[in-house]
Amino acid sequence: MRIEQELEKLGFALPTPKPVAAYVPAVRSGNLVFTAGQGPMVDGKAKFTGKLGRDLTEDQGYKAAQLCVVNCLACVKGLIGDLDRVEQVVKLLGFVACVDGFTRQPWIVNGASELLITLYGDRGKHARSAVGTNQLPLDIPVEVEMVVRVRD
């Protein structure tokens, strides 16, 4: 419960994961949990929409990435029951919908990465990719998925 308490102190609430298509929020294989891609959704609606470099500031993109990773954590919790069982955040993949010429995807995805490090310390440090794309589902600006190693 420590991780959830830290999230609350930071102003985040863990939602109940609700897929928007034909998939499950997370799958466990051995000690690894893989989440589906998560957008900056609150109560089933996108809190942020549009593209970086045109419709949103970098600060808004950063906050969208934070919300995405909170939704990833909700998927992990839904599968394993307790976020304190995460031993290591292994990999994070972030997609950023942006205009041509926008090259600050890594700074946007830092919103997700830095929140994980704040919550988990060294266990939150991970390998990562930050990819620019021309469009994401539901016109969301950021989508994040992650892989974590958990203990039984």
SVG drawing of the C-alpha trace seen along z (x, -y; Angstrom):
<svg xmlns="http://www.w3.org/2000/svg" viewBox="-16 -25 35 43">
<polyline fill="none" stroke="black" stroke-width="0.4" points="0.0,0.0 3.0,-2.3 3.1,-3.0 -0.6,-3.8 -0.2,-6.2 2.6,-7.9 0.5,-8.3 -2.3,-9.8 0.1,-12.3 1.2,-13.3 -2.5,-13.9 -3.1,-10.8 -5.9,-8.3 -5.7,-4.7 -8.7,-4.0 -10.3,-0.7 -8.8,0.4 -11.4,0.4 -10.2,1.5 -11.6,-0.5 -11.2,2.4 -10.7,6.2 -7.8,6.7 -7.0,7.1 -5.3,4.4 -2.4,6.6 -1.0,10.1 1.4,11.9 4.0,14.4 6.2,15.8 7.4,12.9 6.8,10.3 3.6,8.2 3.0,6.6 0.5,3.8 -1.6,2.8 -0.9,-0.7 -2.6,-3.3 -3.7,-6.8 -4.3,-9.9 -7.8,-8.7 -9.9,-9.8 -13.3,-8.3 -13.2,-6.8 -12.5,-10.0 -9.3,-11.5 -8.1,-14.3 -5.7,-15.5 -6.2,-15.4 -4.3,-16.7 -0.7,-16.7 2.4,-18.0 3.9,-20.9 0.5,-22.2 -2.3,-21.6 -0.5,-21.0 2.4,-22.4 5.3,-20.3 4.1,-20.6 0.7,-19.3 2.4,-16.4 4.5,-15.6 1.4,-15.6 -0.4,-13.4 2.5,-10.9 2.2,-10.9 -1.4,-10.1 -0.7,-7.3 1.7,-5.6 -0.7,-5.9 -3.2,-4.0 -0.5,-1.4 0.0,-1.0 -3.7,-0.6 -3.5,2.3 -0.7,3.9 -2.6,3.5 -5.7,5.0 -3.7,8.1 -1.4,8.6 -3.4,6.8 -0.6,4.7 1.8,2.3 4.4,2.9 5.0,6.3 6.7,4.7 10.4,5.6 11.6,3.7 10.2,1.6 11.9,3.3 10.8,1.4 8.7,-1.6 7.5,-2.4 6.0,-5.8 4.4,-7.0 3.9,-10.8 1.5,-12.1 3.2,-15.1 3.7,-17.3 6.5,-16.8 9.7,-18.3 8.8,-17.8 11.8,-16.1 11.2,-16.4 9.5,-13.0 12.0,-12.0 11.1,-15.0 7.4,-14.2 7.9,-10.6 10.0,-11.7 6.7,-12.5 6.1,-8.7 9.7,-7.8 10.3,-10.4 7.0,-9.5 8.1,-5.8 11.5,-6.7 9.8,-9.0 7.6,-6.1 10.0,-3.2 13.5,-4.7 16.1,-2.5 13.4,0.1 11.7,-2.4 14.7,-2.9 14.0,-1.2 15.0,-0.8 12.8,-3.0 11.8,-4.0 10.1,-7.3 8.6,-7.3 7.0,-10.1 3.9,-9.2 1.5,-11.2 -1.7,-9.9 -2.8,-7.9 -6.2,-6.3 -9.0,-8.7 -6.8,-11.6 -4.7,-11.1 -1.3,-12.8 0.6,-10.1 0.3,-6.4 2.5,-4.4 2.9,-0.7 5.3,1.0 6.8,4.2 7.4,4.9 9.0,7.7 6.9,8.8 7.4,11.0 5.0,13.7"/>
</svg>
